[in-house]
Amino acid sequence: MSVIKIENLVRDYGGGKGIFDISFRVNQGEAFGFLGPNGAGKTTTIRHLMGFLKPKSGKCTIHGLDCWNEREKVQARLGYIPGETSFFDDMSGTEFLKFIAEYRKIGPQSRMDELLERFELDPKSKIKKMSKGMKQKLGIVAAFMHDPDILILDEPTSGLDPLMQSRFVSLIAEEKEHGKTVLMSSHMFEEVERTCDRIGIIRKGRMIAVDSAAALHERHTRSYTVTLENEAVAKAFAADFGGICNGENVTVTAKQSLEEIFMNYYGGEQND
């Protein structure tokens, strides 16, 4: 069942900037990776899903609710990490999380303590004194603490060290096991490969690929046949490189990483 639906979404800022005829779906229990460089349209798309922007044309819905006209109902069901998180800097982290708990009307069932421990965050200090990584952890706790069924995450591990990135990947895997639906934009290719079932690539405001991670890898797999001087050498070569030996010929299959696949679509171009 599709939980998130984006249909022919358009927001044209002029000068080729914006998003143009964007369409894709995210199914229940699925993690969808949304890839593209800065300026490609990821955050604009996500802001429409959150009900922060009204579509010029097209439509986006979450659980059948129109993301603009029913945005309060939509937002109540989501966990959201924005690409640029804004806090009340004069609050402490504890005060901010209390504010979020009251806003979300959540009580003892909150996952706050569990998440604070997982990400090794002491929220007592003033937010304005926190590092970027600490603020990112605070945003993660705020997004997940009410145990939402749908997670919309815009660069969620920005500023985290590798250990905390790994813990975040484990958290997403657990959420998927519990049937949660995840839309995640990220610059971390390894993170997307480890967590996402399907991947959408956006370029200059247009979707240029939407497919399963497995299908993308299959499509960009390359096979090479090497002819060696004799069968014995061919067998040794095949053993070293995981190839298939047929007499003096060895066929080697090379799978590209997600980053290499992404660069195939972009051709090394910048998207300024």
ABEGO torsion letter per residue (X at the ends): XBABBBBGBBBBAEGGBEBBGBBBBBBBGBBBBBBEBBGAGAAAAAAAAAGABBBABEBBBBGGBBAAAAAAAAAAABBBBBABBBBBAABBAAAAAAAAAAAAGBBAABAAAAAAAAAGBBAABBAAABBAAAAAAAAAAAAAAAGBABBBBBGAABGBBAAAAAAAAAAAAAAAAAGBBBBBBBABAAAAAAABABBBBBBGGBBABBBBAAAAAAAABBBBBBBBABAAAAAAAAAAAGBBBBEABBBBBBBBBAAAAAAAAAGGBBBX
